[in-house]
């Protein structure tokens, strides 16, 4: 297969699935992973809405807009983050769960916990909670904050949500983000999500951001907070150099 033909097939796959992996492409086209990396570099240089991530490339515009696409990406990593996050939750905690697709991965691991008070703006969290606890002797209480429903994000957001959050206080808030960088801190592509997260930060003892690697060194349009406001980051690879530098410079716990 000619190089240009292979790259066209890779681009078509990206447009269809929103993400491709170097190892899988290497096996599929019987070329080295280094060759695939070069293919991806050249594709990215010519295509503005595709970016390189750990182990592959993704179409970033679709991830920013659609929950179902977000949920499919990096599923193994998100499962790992959900398990780690649950390990930080203690019996009787009052916790906030935001609307990120990673957050729902916490729910299956809450069966071993008791008497949690869970506050969320996520319809997906509610669905997952019902799935796992509907026919059990559940000791948890879950509170859903209403507001404008964002169907593409499966969540509520806006001024009403931010005002309601002022009535709560959380031991721990589990949050996601769209971008994290040394220069701009935590950022979001969505104003309403950024506004809600910023309000939650004022009402929790510990904030815990769950991050997949495609968010590293990324800056989105709306500011959420500076890195010196971040308490803990949960990542699939805590030994990542970017995270090590953040931890050293801002005294953030990396888990």
Phi and psi in degrees as GROMACS dihedral restraints (atoms count N, CA, C in turn):
[ dihedral_restraints ]
;  ai    aj    ak    al  type     phi  dphi    fc
    3     4     5     6     1   -71.4    20    10
    4     5     6     7     1   152.8    20    10
    6     7     8     9     1   -56.9    20    10
    7     8     9    10     1   -49.0    20    10
    9    10    11    12     1   -62.8    20    10
   10    11    12    13     1   -35.6    20    10
   12    13    14    15     1   -66.8    20    10
   13    14    15    16     1   -43.4    20    10
   15    16    17    18     1   -61.4    20    10
   16    17    18    19     1   -44.0    20    10
   18    19    20    21     1   -65.4    20    10
   19    20    21    22     1   -34.8    20    10
   21    22    23    24     1   -65.6    20    10
   22    23    24    25     1   -40.8    20    10
   24    25    26    27     1   -63.6    20    10
   25    26    27    28     1   -40.0    20    10
   27    28    29    30     1   -63.8    20    10
   28    29    30    31     1   -43.6    20    10
   30    31    32    33     1   -63.1    20    10
   31    32    33    34     1   -40.7    20    10
   33    34    35    36     1   -63.5    20    10
   34    35    36    37     1   -38.7    20    10
   36    37    38    39     1   -66.4    20    10
   37    38    39    40     1   -39.6    20    10
   39    40    41    42     1   -61.1    20    10
   40    41    42    43     1   -44.0    20    10
   42    43    44    45     1   -65.8    20    10
   43    44    45    46     1   -28.5    20    10
   45    46    47    48     1   -85.0    20    10
   46    47    48    49     1   -43.9    20    10
   48    49    50    51     1  -106.7    20    10
   49    50    51    52     1   -11.7    20    10
   51    52    53    54     1    76.3    20    10
   52    53    54    55     1   -11.5    20    10
   54    55    56    57     1  -152.4    20    10
   55    56    57    58     1   145.2    20    10
   57    58    59    60     1  -134.9    20    10
   58    59    60    61     1   153.6    20    10
   60    61    62    63     1  -117.3    20    10
   61    62    63    64     1   137.0    20    10
   63    64    65    66     1   -57.3    20    10
   64    65    66    67     1   -47.5    20    10
   66    67    68    69     1   -62.4    20    10
   67    68    69    70     1   -44.8    20    10
   69    70    71    72     1   -65.7    20    10
   70    71    72    73     1   -40.2    20    10
   72    73    74    75     1   -66.8    20    10
   73    74    75    76     1   -37.6    20    10
   75    76    77    78     1   -59.7    20    10
   76    77    78    79     1   -44.3    20    10
   78    79    80    81     1   -69.9    20    10
   79    80    81    82     1   -39.6    20    10
   81    82    83    84     1   -64.9    20    10
   82    83    84    85     1   -40.4    20    10
   84    85    86    87     1  -104.4    20    10
   85    86    87    88     1     5.3    20    10
   87    88    89    90     1    55.0    20    10
   88    89    90    91     1    46.8    20    10
   90    91    92    93     1  -130.9    20    10
   91    92    93    94     1   168.6    20    10
   93    94    95    96     1   -71.6    20    10
   94    95    96    97     1   158.8    20    10
   96    97    98    99     1   -65.0    20    10
   97    98    99   100     1   -32.0    20    10
   99   100   101   102     1   -63.3    20    10
  100   101   102   103     1   -38.6    20    10
  102   103   104   105     1   -63.3    20    10
  103   104   105   106     1   -42.4    20    10
  105   106   107   108     1   -64.7    20    10
  106   107   108   109     1   -41.0    20    10
  108   109   110   111     1   -59.8    20    10
  109   110   111   112     1   -40.4    20    10
  111   112   113   114     1   -66.1    20    10
  112   113   114   115     1   -40.1    20    10
  114   115   116   117     1   -57.4    20    10
  115   116   117   118     1   -47.5    20    10
  117   118   119   120     1   -65.6    20    10
  118   119   120   121     1   -40.0    20    10
  120   121   122   123     1   -58.5    20    10
  121   122   123   124     1   -43.2    20    10
  123   124   125   126     1   -71.6    20    10
  124   125   126   127     1   -36.8    20    10
  126   127   128   129     1   -64.1    20    10
  127   128   129   130     1   -44.7    20    10
  129   130   131   132     1   -63.9    20    10
  130   131   132   133     1   -37.3    20    10
  132   133   134   135     1   -62.2    20    10
  133   134   135   136     1   -24.6    20    10
  135   136   137   138     1  -106.4    20    10
  136   137   138   139     1    -5.0    20    10
  138   139   140   141     1  -130.5    20    10
  139   140   141   142     1   116.2    20    10
  141   142   143   144     1   -73.7    20    10
  142   143   144   145     1   -26.0    20    10
  144   145   146   147     1   -99.9    20    10
  145   146   147   148     1    17.0    20    10
  147   148   149   150     1  -117.3    20    10
  148   149   150   151     1   134.4    20    10
  150   151   152   153     1  -133.4    20    10
  151   152   153   154     1   155.7    20    10
  153   154   155   156     1   -80.7    20    10
  154   155   156   157     1   137.1    20    10
  156   157   158   159     1  -131.8    20    10
  157   158   159   160     1   172.7    20    10
  159   160   161   162     1   -58.7    20    10
  160   161   162   163     1   115.8    20    10
  162   163   164   165     1    84.7    20    10
  163   164   165   166     1     4.6    20    10
  165   166   167   168     1   175.0    20    10
  166   167   168   169     1  -146.2    20    10
  168   169   170   171     1  -149.8    20    10
  169   170   171   172     1   153.8    20    10
  171   172   173   174     1  -139.7    20    10
  172   173   174   175     1   156.5    20    10
  174   175   176   177     1   -87.5    20    10
  175   176   177   178     1   102.0    20    10
  177   178   179   180     1   -70.3    20    10
  178   179   180   181     1   -31.4    20    10
  180   181   182   183     1   -62.3    20    10
  181   182   183   184     1   -39.6    20    10
  183   184   185   186     1   -71.4    20    10
  184   185   186   187     1   -32.2    20    10
  186   187   188   189     1   -65.4    20    10
  187   188   189   190     1   -37.7    20    10
  189   190   191   192     1   -68.4    20    10
  190   191   192   193     1   -20.8    20    10
  192   193   194   195     1  -108.7    20    10
  193   194   195   196     1   -21.3    20    10
  195   196   197   198     1  -134.5    20    10
  196   197   198   199     1   125.4    20    10
  198   199   200   201     1   -64.2    20    10
  199   200   201   202     1   -41.5    20    10
  201   202   203   204     1   -62.1    20    10
  202   203   204   205     1   -35.9    20    10
  204   205   206   207     1   -69.1    20    10
  205   206   207   208     1   -44.6    20    10
  207   208   209   210     1   -56.0    20    10
  208   209   210   211     1   -44.0    20    10
  210   211   212   213     1   -64.4    20    10
  211   212   213   214     1   -30.4    20    10
  213   214   215   216     1   -77.6    20    10
  214   215   216   217     1   -26.1    20    10
  216   217   218   219     1   -79.4    20    10
  217   218   219   220     1   139.1    20    10
  219   220   221   222     1    54.2    20    10
  220   221   222   223     1    41.5    20    10
  222   223   224   225     1   -61.7    20    10
  223   224   225   226     1   -39.8    20    10
  225   226   227   228     1   -64.5    20    10
  226   227   228   229     1   -43.1    20    10
  228   229   230   231     1   -63.3    20    10
  229   230   231   232     1   -40.8    20    10
  231   232   233   234     1   -66.7    20    10
  232   233   234   235     1   -37.1    20    10
  234   235   236   237     1   -60.2    20    10
  235   236   237   238     1   -41.8    20    10
  237   238   239   240     1   -63.8    20    10
  238   239   240   241     1   -42.0    20    10
  240   241   242   243     1   -65.2    20    10
  241   242   243   244     1   -38.9    20    10
  243   244   245   246     1   -62.2    20    10
  244   245   246   247     1   -41.2    20    10
  246   247   248   249     1   -66.1    20    10
  247   248   249   250     1   -42.9    20    10
  249   250   251   252     1   -62.2    20    10
  250   251   252   253     1   -43.4    20    10
  252   253   254   255     1   -61.1    20    10
  253   254   255   256     1   -42.7    20    10
  255   256   257   258     1   -61.6    20    10
  256   257   258   259     1   -30.8    20    10
  258   259   260   261     1   -65.7    20    10
  259   260   261   262     1   -21.0    20    10
  261   262   263   264     1   -89.3    20    10
  262   263   264   265     1    -6.1    20    10
  264   265   266   267     1   -94.4    20    10
  265   266   267   268     1   131.0    20    10
  267   268   269   270     1  -110.2    20    10
  268   269   270   271     1   157.7    20    10
  270   271   272   273     1   -52.2    20    10
  271   272   273   274     1   141.3    20    10
  273   274   275   276     1    74.2    20    10
  274   275   276   277     1     5.0    20    10
  276   277   278   279     1   -66.1    20    10
  277   278   279   280     1   149.1    20    10
  279   280   281   282     1  -105.1    20    10
  280   281   282   283     1   117.2    20    10
  282   283   284   285     1  -126.1    20    10
  283   284   285   286     1   150.9    20    10
  285   286   287   288     1  -108.8    20    10
  286   287   288   289     1   134.3    20    10
  288   289   290   291     1  -119.3    20    10
  289   290   291   292     1   119.9    20    10
  291   292   293   294     1   -84.0    20    10
  292   293   294   295     1  -165.7    20    10
  294   295   296   297     1   -96.9    20    10
  295   296   297   298     1     6.6    20    10
  297   298   299   300     1   -67.1    20    10
  298   299   300   301     1   149.3    20    10
  300   301   302   303     1   -64.5    20    10
  301   302   303   304     1   -24.5    20    10
  303   304   305   306     1   -69.2    20    10
  304   305   306   307     1   -29.8    20    10
  306   307   308   309     1   -62.7    20    10
  307   308   309   310     1   -36.9    20    10
  309   310   311   312     1   -61.7    20    10
  310   311   312   313     1   -21.6    20    10
  312   313   314   315     1   -70.0    20    10
  313   314   315   316     1   -11.2    20    10
  315   316   317   318     1   -73.9    20    10
  316   317   318   319     1   -37.4    20    10
  318   319   320   321     1   -53.6    20    10
  319   320   321   322     1   -47.2    20    10
  321   322   323   324     1   -60.0    20    10
  322   323   324   325     1   -20.5    20    10
  324   325   326   327     1   -94.3    20    10
  325   326   327   328     1     7.8    20    10
  327   328   329   330     1   -94.9    20    10
  328   329   330   331     1     2.3    20    10
  330   331   332   333     1   -66.6    20    10
  331   332   333   334     1   -25.3    20    10
  333   334   335   336     1   -88.0    20    10
  334   335   336   337     1    -1.0    20    10
  336   337   338   339     1   -98.2    20    10
  337   338   339   340     1   162.7    20    10
  339   340   341   342     1  -132.2    20    10
  340   341   342   343     1   142.4    20    10
  342   343   344   345     1    58.1    20    10
  343   344   345   346     1    41.1    20    10
  345   346   347   348     1   -81.2    20    10
  346   347   348   349     1   146.3    20    10
  348   349   350   351     1  -109.4    20    10
  349   350   351   352     1   117.2    20    10
  351   352   353   354     1  -115.2    20    10
  352   353   354   355     1   125.1    20    10
  354   355   356   357     1  -114.3    20    10
  355   356   357   358     1   134.6    20    10
  357   358   359   360     1  -148.9    20    10
  358   359   360   361     1   158.4    20    10
  360   361   362   363     1  -111.5    20    10
  361   362   363   364     1     7.8    20    10
  363   364   365   366     1  -101.0    20    10
  364   365   366   367     1   120.1    20    10
  366   367   368   369     1   -65.3    20    10
  367   368   369   370     1   -34.4    20    10
  369   370   371   372     1   -64.8    20    10
  370   371   372   373     1   -37.4    20    10
  372   373   374   375     1   -64.2    20    10
  373   374   375   376     1   -43.2    20    10
  375   376   377   378     1   -59.5    20    10
  376   377   378   379     1   -44.8    20    10
  378   379   380   381     1   -62.7    20    10
  379   380   381   382     1   -45.0    20    10
  381   382   383   384     1   -66.2    20    10
  382   383   384   385     1   -38.2    20    10
  384   385   386   387     1   -62.5    20    10
  385   386   387   388     1   -45.1    20    10
  387   388   389   390     1   -61.3    20    10
  388   389   390   391     1   -41.3    20    10
  390   391   392   393     1   -58.7    20    10
  391   392   393   394     1   -41.5    20    10
  393   394   395   396     1   -92.8    20    10
  394   395   396   397     1   -20.6    20    10
  396   397   398   399     1  -122.5    20    10
  397   398   399   400     1     2.0    20    10
  399   400   401   402     1   -60.3    20    10
  400   401   402   403     1   -41.8    20    10
  402   403   404   405     1  -110.4    20    10
  403   404   405   406     1    35.1    20    10
  405   406   407   408     1  -123.3    20    10
  406   407   408   409     1   166.2    20    10
  408   409   410   411     1   -84.8    20    10
  409   410   411   412     1    72.1    20    10
  411   412   413   414     1   -74.4    20    10
  412   413   414   415     1   130.6    20    10
  414   415   416   417     1   -98.8    20    10
  415   416   417   418     1    -1.6    20    10
  417   418   419   420     1   -83.6    20    10
  418   419   420   421     1   154.6    20    10
  420   421   422   423     1  -119.3    20    10
  421   422   423   424     1   136.3    20    10
  423   424   425   426     1  -122.7    20    10
  424   425   426   427     1   135.1    20    10
  426   427   428   429     1  -120.9    20    10
  427   428   429   430     1   127.7    20    10
  429   430   431   432     1  -107.1    20    10
  430   431   432   433     1   127.5    20    10
  432   433   434   435     1   -91.7    20    10
  433   434   435   436     1   119.0    20    10
  435   436   437   438     1   -84.2    20    10
  436   437   438   439     1   163.5    20    10
  438   439   440   441     1   168.7    20    10
  439   440   441   442     1  -159.9    20    10
  441   442   443   444     1   -66.7    20    10
  442   443   444   445     1   128.2    20    10
  444   445   446   447     1   -87.3    20    10
  445   446   447   448     1   123.9    20    10
  447   448   449   450     1   -96.9    20    10
  448   449   450   451     1   101.0    20    10
  450   451   452   453     1   -63.8    20    10
  451   452   453   454     1   -35.8    20    10
  453   454   455   456     1   -71.2    20    10
  454   455   456   457     1   -21.4    20    10
  456   457   458   459     1  -104.8    20    10
  457   458   459   460     1    -6.6    20    10
  459   460   461   462     1    52.0    20    10
  460   461   462   463     1    49.5    20    10
  462   463   464   465     1  -155.4    20    10
  463   464   465   466     1   168.5    20    10
  465   466   467   468     1  -104.2    20    10
  466   467   468   469     1   154.3    20    10
  468   469   470   471     1  -160.7    20    10
  469   470   471   472     1   179.2    20    10
  471   472   473   474     1   107.1    20    10
  472   473   474   475     1  -174.4    20    10
  474   475   476   477     1   -61.2    20    10
  475   476   477   478     1   -40.6    20    10
  477   478   479   480     1   -59.9    20    10
  478   479   480   481     1   -40.6    20    10
  480   481   482   483     1   -65.5    20    10
  481   482   483   484     1   -46.6    20    10
  483   484   485   486     1   -60.5    20    10
  484   485   486   487     1   -39.2    20    10
  486   487   488   489     1   -67.0    20    10
  487   488   489   490     1   -39.2    20    10
  489   490   491   492     1   -65.4    20    10
  490   491   492   493     1   -36.1    20    10
  492   493   494   495     1   -61.0    20    10
  493   494   495   496     1   -27.3    20    10
  495   496   497   498     1   -63.5    20    10
  496   497   498   499     1   -15.4    20    10
  498   499   500   501     1   -88.6    20    10
  499   500   501   502     1     0.6    20    10
  501   502   503   504     1  -121.9    20    10
  502   503   504   505     1   158.9    20    10
  504   505   506   507     1  -137.0    20    10
  505   506   507   508     1   134.1    20    10
  507   508   509   510     1  -116.3    20    10
  508   509   510   511     1   138.3    20    10
  510   511   512   513     1   -63.1    20    10
  511   512   513   514     1   -43.9    20    10
  513   514   515   516     1  -142.6    20    10
  514   515   516   517     1   139.0    20    10
  516   517   518   519     1  -117.8    20    10
  517   518   519   520     1   124.1    20    10
  519   520   521   522     1  -101.3    20    10
  520   521   522   523     1   119.4    20    10
  522   523   524   525     1  -130.3    20    10
  523   524   525   526     1   155.3    20    10
  525   526   527   528     1  -119.1    20    10
  526   527   528   529     1   175.4    20    10
  528   529   530   531     1  -149.8    20    10
  529   530   531   532     1   168.8    20    10
  531   532   533   534     1  -105.3    20    10
  532   533   534   535     1   -24.2    20    10
  534   535   536   537     1  -154.1    20    10
  535   536   537   538     1   147.6    20    10
  537   538   539   540     1  -143.3    20    10
  538   539   540   541     1   131.0    20    10
  540   541   542   543     1  -150.5    20    10
  541   542   543   544     1   159.9    20    10
  543   544   545   546     1   -63.9    20    10
  544   545   546   547     1   -38.9    20    10
  546   547   548   549     1   -75.3    20    10
  547   548   549   550     1   -42.8    20    10
  549   550   551   552     1  -113.3    20    10
  550   551   552   553     1    -3.2    20    10
  552   553   554   555     1    73.0    20    10
  553   554   555   556     1  -136.4    20    10
  555   556   557   558     1   -92.6    20    10
  556   557   558   559     1   128.9    20    10
  558   559   560   561     1  -133.2    20    10
  559   560   561   562     1   162.3    20    10
  561   562   563   564     1  -136.0    20    10
  562   563   564   565     1   150.8    20    10
  564   565   566   567     1   -82.9    20    10
  565   566   567   568     1   -10.4    20    10
  567   568   569   570     1  -122.4    20    10
  568   569   570   571     1   122.4    20    10
  570   571   572   573     1   -61.1    20    10
  571   572   573   574     1   -45.9    20    10
  573   574   575   576     1   -61.9    20    10
  574   575   576   577     1   -41.9    20    10
  576   577   578   579     1   -64.5    20    10
  577   578   579   580     1   -41.7    20    10
  579   580   581   582     1   -61.9    20    10
  580   581   582   583     1   -41.2    20    10
  582   583   584   585     1   -64.9    20    10
  583   584   585   586     1   -43.2    20    10
  585   586   587   588     1   -65.7    20    10
  586   587   588   589     1   -45.8    20    10
  588   589   590   591     1   -61.3    20    10
  589   590   591   592     1   -42.6    20    10
  591   592   593   594     1   -60.8    20    10
  592   593   594   595     1   -37.1    20    10
  594   595   596   597     1   -70.4    20    10
  595   596   597   598     1   -40.3    20    10
  597   598   599   600     1   -59.5    20    10
  598   599   600   601     1   -38.9    20    10
  600   601   602   603     1   -59.3    20    10
  601   602   603   604     1   -26.7    20    10
  603   604   605   606     1   -78.7    20    10
  604   605   606   607     1   -13.3    20    10
  606   607   608   609     1  -124.6    20    10
  607   608   609   610     1    30.3    20    10
  609   610   611   612     1  -139.3    20    10
  610   611   612   613     1   149.1    20    10
  612   613   614   615     1   -73.4    20    10
  613   614   615   616     1   -41.0    20    10
  615   616   617   618     1  -134.3    20    10
  616   617   618   619     1   129.1    20    10
  618   619   620   621     1  -102.2    20    10
  619   620   621   622     1   138.5    20    10
  621   622   623   624     1  -131.3    20    10
  622   623   624   625     1   110.2    20    10
  624   625   626   627     1   -95.0    20    10
  625   626   627   628     1   128.5    20    10
  627   628   629   630     1  -101.6    20    10
  628   629   630   631     1   120.0    20    10
  630   631   632   633     1  -130.7    20    10
  631   632   633   634     1   132.3    20    10
  633   634   635   636     1   -98.4    20    10
  634   635   636   637     1   157.0    20    10
  636   637   638   639     1   -67.4    20    10
  637   638   639   640     1   -19.6    20    10
  639   640   641   642     1   -69.3    20    10
  640   641   642   643     1   -11.8    20    10
  642   643   644   645     1   -86.2    20    10
  643   644   645   646     1   -13.8    20    10
  645   646   647   648     1   -64.8    20    10
  646   647   648   649     1   142.0    20    10
  648   649   650   651     1    53.6    20    10
  649   650   651   652     1    37.9    20    10
  651   652   653   654     1  -122.1    20    10
  652   653   654   655     1   138.5    20    10
  654   655   656   657     1  -123.2    20    10
  655   656   657   658     1   124.7    20    10
  657   658   659   660     1  -104.2    20    10
  658   659   660   661     1  -179.3    20    10
  660   661   662   663     1   -74.6    20    10
  661   662   663   664     1   -35.6    20    10
  663   664   665   666     1  -107.3    20    10
  664   665   666   667     1   132.5    20    10
  666   667   668   669     1   -77.4    20    10
  667   668   669   670     1   137.7    20    10
  669   670   671   672     1  -107.5    20    10
  670   671   672   673     1   -56.2    20    10
  672   673   674   675     1  -165.3    20    10
  673   674   675   676     1   165.3    20    10
  675   676   677   678     1   -80.6    20    10
  676   677   678   679     1   161.5    20    10
  678   679   680   681     1   -67.3    20    10
  679   680   681   682     1   -23.9    20    10
  681   682   683   684     1   -73.2    20    10
  682   683   684   685     1    -3.8    20    10
  684   685   686   687     1   -95.6    20    10
  685   686   687   688     1    -4.3    20    10
  687   688   689   690     1   -90.2    20    10
  688   689   690   691     1   131.7    20    10
  690   691   692   693     1   -91.5    20    10
  691   692   693   694     1   -51.9    20    10
  693   694   695   696     1  -139.6    20    10
  694   695   696   697     1   143.1    20    10
  696   697   698   699     1  -121.9    20    10
  697   698   699   700     1   129.0    20    10
  699   700   701   702     1  -103.2    20    10
  700   701   702   703     1   126.0    20    10
  702   703   704   705     1  -137.5    20    10
  703   704   705   706     1   155.8    20    10
  705   706   707   708     1   -67.1    20    10
  706   707   708   709     1   -33.9    20    10
  708   709   710   711     1  -125.3    20    10
  709   710   711   712     1    88.9    20    10
  711   712   713   714     1   -63.4    20    10
  712   713   714   715     1   -17.6    20    10
  714   715   716   717     1   -88.7    20    10
  715   716   717   718     1     5.6    20    10
  717   718   719   720     1   -56.9    20    10
  718   719   720   721     1   137.3    20    10
  720   721   722   723     1   -61.1    20    10
  721   722   723   724     1   -38.9    20    10
  723   724   725   726     1   -58.8    20    10
  724   725   726   727     1   -44.5    20    10
  726   727   728   729     1   -68.8    20    10
  727   728   729   730     1   -38.0    20    10
  729   730   731   732     1   -59.2    20    10
  730   731   732   733     1   -43.4    20    10
  732   733   734   735     1   -68.1    20    10
  733   734   735   736     1   -39.0    20    10
  735   736   737   738     1   -63.0    20    10
  736   737   738   739     1   -44.0    20    10
  738   739   740   741     1   -61.2    20    10
  739   740   741   742     1   -42.9    20    10
  741   742   743   744     1   -68.5    20    10
  742   743   744   745     1   -36.8    20    10
  744   745   746   747     1   -86.1    20    10
  745   746   747   748     1   -26.2    20    10
  747   748   749   750     1  -124.7    20    10
  748   749   750   751     1     6.5    20    10
  750   751   752   753     1    55.2    20    10
  751   752   753   754     1    44.2    20    10
  753   754   755   756     1   -94.3    20    10
  754   755   756   757     1   135.5    20    10
  756   757   758   759     1   -74.8    20    10
  757   758   759   760     1   128.1    20    10
  759   760   761   762     1  -109.8    20    10
  760   761   762   763     1   126.1    20    10
